[in-house]
Every structure is written in structure tokens, then in C-alpha cells.
Amino acid sequence: MKTWTKFTAVSLAALGVAAMASADEITVYTALEEEEIGAYIEAAQQAMPDTEINVLRLSTGKLGARLLAEAGNPQADVIWGWAVSAMMDPQILEMVEPYEAKGVEVLPAKFRDEDGKWFAPIGYMGAFCVNTARLEEKGLPMPASWKDLEDPAFKDEILMPDPNSSGTGYLHVNAVLQSMGEEAGWAQLAAVDPNMAQYTSSGSKPCKSARVGEYTVGISLAFTAMQSIEEGYPLAMVFPEGGVGYELEASALMASSDDKEGAKAFLDWTMSEEAIQLYQQYKALITVPGVDASAAAEAAGLPADISTVLADIDFVEAAENQTAVKEAWKEKFGR
């Protein structure tokens, strides 16, 4: 399914989504990771055999830019698994309409829009991906906090996503700013910046580069860290002291959809028992009450109570300040 997802995404981008749409097709825009999309879509397609599900996967920032560029002629039927801080953009909220997917009532109020325009059964959280073999080889100390990354010994040993293109990058920056306060937070990011080898456009790339030993630390996703550890890479998943950033992955119905029945059926599926069981295989953060993390997550070091490592995030503030924060970051650290 991974190949199918990639092929569909390329086809949609190259041929134009509108040309592919029909009464028995829906087009889904998502920022979920490719590794999980394939499993979800395979199951959803079996549950909805009469509706072809076309998927376009883009990073958080690029997905937002595409939606805004298409505002005059929207092409998607569904927004699926997109950062809630991006979904809260007033321009985006104007494009979606209220829909209460079947089963959504089980989600606590903070994980769904009070007007019914979005809901988030899953989320993602950040982590430091530390290559333990390279750490030992370089004689570096295991970092436990952002401050530890100031050590000049980490010069050119760290990768981090650019918050202007990556939702993962923004969640890390936002967590530092909200937990430390703006002045101290910007100072902390500035202190680590000299050690950054590169700012990437992908949230998972820093972890994937660290796991193969290209760099020592990848400021990235807990999901990618857990997957890498399960696959046997010499990696440690570290949640920085003071709280790690996280995001909710929200879904919504596009008001312009030509196949709202198919779109609604897909959104219903994302809250189904089958979908929730799949989330357990891929997600560090599941907002559905009573759902435990996977054995792989526990083996990688995810605590039973993840609230003990999460930063105290105000998502309304994160959404309202997003543009200003990204502009300030680009001015200070853009390369």
C-alpha cells in the first residue's frame, strides 16, 4: 500500500485532482506519515469498496498552502490528520462544514471543535532521536534537554525540521516558546542554532538521518523514533525536560465536496473500532478514552501516562501566533 499511496499522490499532483474526481471517488488531503497512510487506506478501502479513495500527502505547511491556493476552486473532499493549529486558521475553517462523525462523541471536548468543524482522535508528539552508537563514538553526553544541545560538542550533529514547512518543526518551536516564555524560548533556540547541521522540510527526516548514523541527534517525531527502535536501529527516544511538544491531527469535511456521502463515510471510518486498532500500531498519542499504546511504544520508552512528558500546550494560542512565530523564526534562523 505504501507504493500505491505514493503513486496516487504523484498522480494527483501531476494530473490535477479535479480530473480524477467522480461520483464514486473522494479526494483526501493529509499530512499523516506515509508509513501509516498505506495501512489506514487499505483498511478504509475494504470498508468502502464502492468508493475509490485518492490520497494526496503533503507536509503540514505545504498542505495549508495548497488549500489556500485552491480556495477559489477547492479540490479536496476531506482534510484528514492535519495539525489542529493549522486547521484553526480562519481561512481554512471557512472551507469546512460541521459534521459529527459516528462515534466522535466519545472524544473529550478539547479534542473536537465546539462547532463540529473538526475532530482529532489522534495526534503526534515530538522527541529527540539520539543515535547511541554515534553518541558513543563521538564521546558525547546523552542530551536530556534543549539546554544540553547548546554544548559546542554537538556542532553539526543536530537536525531539526523547519517550522515553516513542517508541523513537527512548529510543534517543537511552539513547545519551547510556550513552556519557557517567548524571551527565554527564543534565546534557547538561538543558543542551539549554531549546532544545527540543517533544518529539513520533513518532520521525520531528522530521525531517519540520525538512525542511520549520519547525525547524532534528530529533533523529530516519537512515532519515527518508536518505529526505528522496533526495527533495530541503535536509537534512543528522549523526551526533553520541561515538556515535549505535541499536536492533534484533525479531520474535517470540505464544504465544497461533490461527494459528501462518500466523504462522511470516510470520516466515520476514521472513528471506527478498526481504525482505532490501527492507530495503536502507529500513534504515540490517541485521544480516544481507554486506548492503550502498543507494545512497541512501551518498549521504546513511551511512558504509560504520556501527560508526564507533554508540554502544557494552548492550541488556540498556537494557532493564533503561528504566522508571527514562523516569520520570526525565518528571520532569526532561516538558511
Secondary structure, DSSP 8 states (H G I E B T S, - for coil): -HHHHHHHHHHHHHH-HHHH--TTEEEEEE-S-HHHHHHHHHHHHHHSTTSEEEEEE--HHHHHHHHHHTTTS---SEEEEEEHHHHT-HHHHTTEE----TTGGGS-GGGB-TTSS-EEEEEEEEEEEEEHHHHHHHT-----STGGGG-GGGTT-EEEE-TTT-HHHHHHHHHHHHHH-HHHHHHHHHHHGGGEEEEES-SSHHHHHHHTTS-SEEEEEHHHHHHHHHTT-SEEEE--TT-B-EEEEEEEEETT-S-HHHHHHHHHHTTSHHHHHHHHHH-SEE-STT----HHHHHHT--SSGGGTB----HHHHHHTHHHHHHHHHHHH--
